[in-house]
Amino acid sequence: MKKIITTSDAPQAIGPYSQAIETNGRLYVSGQIPIDPENGTMPEGIARQTEQVLRNIGAILSAAGYSFNDVVKTTVLMKNMADFATMNEIYARYFTEKMPARACFGVSALPKNAEVEIEVIAEK
């Protein structure tokens, strides 16, 4: 059985999808872009955008009863791979133990012209 996870502490979906779905002890968090859920704005720069994305993911994980330590896989999408080191520095602040598997792709565009989008899968 699947359970739809939603929280007002992360931006609402901007399309026909859920913030996250939990099924059989696994949580699938949709790709998050750096929208501040309090005011709908997006910060400037890869560091601040990565930080906002990970705060959004943290809010969704928490709403479902998970933490960053439960994350088993991430996918990072970036508009500019030259920003990889900066993104990675911020990312490492959130994943400090039990590092998940990860893929990182350079893409030509992201929703709302974001510089980074991250999706995660977590498991209890």
C-alpha positions in Angstrom: 0.0 0.0 0.0 1.4 3.4 -0.8 1.1 6.4 1.4 1.3 10.0 0.1 3.6 12.2 2.2 3.0 16.0 2.2 4.3 18.8 4.5 3.9 22.5 4.4 7.6 22.7 5.5 8.7 22.0 1.9 7.4 23.5 -1.3 4.2 22.0 -2.7 4.5 20.1 -6.0 4.5 22.3 -9.1 3.0 19.5 -11.2 1.0 16.3 -11.0 3.1 14.5 -8.5 3.5 14.0 -4.7 6.3 15.4 -2.5 7.0 11.8 -1.5 5.5 8.3 -1.6 6.1 5.7 1.1 5.6 2.0 0.3 6.8 -1.2 2.0 9.2 0.7 4.3 10.7 2.7 1.5 10.3 6.5 0.9 10.6 8.0 -2.6 11.1 11.7 -2.4 10.4 13.6 -5.6 13.1 15.8 -7.0 13.3 19.0 -5.0 14.4 22.4 -6.3 15.4 25.3 -4.1 12.1 27.0 -3.5 11.7 28.4 0.0 8.3 27.1 1.2 7.7 30.2 3.4 7.7 32.7 0.6 8.1 30.8 -2.7 11.4 32.5 -3.6 14.5 30.8 -4.8 18.0 31.9 -3.5 20.8 32.9 -5.8 23.9 30.7 -6.2 24.7 27.0 -6.1 25.6 27.0 -2.4 22.4 28.6 -1.2 20.3 26.6 -3.7 21.8 23.3 -2.6 21.3 24.3 1.1 17.6 25.0 0.4 17.1 21.8 -1.6 18.5 19.8 1.3 16.4 21.6 3.9 13.3 20.8 1.8 14.3 17.2 1.6 15.0 17.1 5.3 11.5 18.5 6.0 9.9 15.8 3.8 12.0 13.0 5.4 11.0 14.2 8.8 7.3 14.4 7.9 7.5 10.8 7.0 9.5 9.7 10.1 12.8 9.3 8.3 16.2 11.1 8.5 19.2 11.7 6.3 20.7 8.5 7.8 17.9 6.5 6.2 18.7 7.7 2.7 20.0 4.9 0.5 20.2 6.6 -2.9 20.3 10.2 -4.2 20.2 11.6 -7.7 21.6 15.1 -8.2 20.8 17.1 -11.3 22.9 20.2 -12.0 22.8 22.9 -14.7 26.5 23.5 -14.4 28.9 20.7 -13.5 31.6 23.3 -12.8 29.6 23.9 -9.5 30.1 20.2 -8.5 32.6 20.9 -5.7 30.5 23.6 -4.1 27.3 21.4 -4.3 29.3 18.5 -2.9 30.6 20.6 0.1 27.0 21.5 1.1 25.8 18.0 0.4 28.4 16.6 2.8 27.0 18.6 5.7 23.8 16.6 5.4 25.2 13.2 4.7 27.7 12.7 7.4 27.5 8.9 8.1 25.9 6.0 6.3 26.6 7.7 2.9 24.0 6.8 0.3 24.7 5.7 -3.2 24.6 8.7 -5.6 24.4 9.7 -9.2 25.0 13.2 -10.5 24.1 14.4 -13.9 24.6 17.7 -15.8 21.4 18.8 -17.5 20.6 21.7 -19.8 17.7 23.1 -17.8 15.7 22.5 -14.6 12.2 23.6 -13.5 11.9 27.3 -12.7 15.5 27.8 -13.9 16.9 26.2 -10.7 20.6 25.4 -10.6 20.2 22.1 -8.8 17.6 19.4 -8.1 17.9 16.4 -5.8 15.7 13.4 -5.3 16.2 10.7 -2.7 15.2 7.2 -1.7 15.2 6.3 2.0 14.6 3.0 3.7 13.9 1.9 7.2 
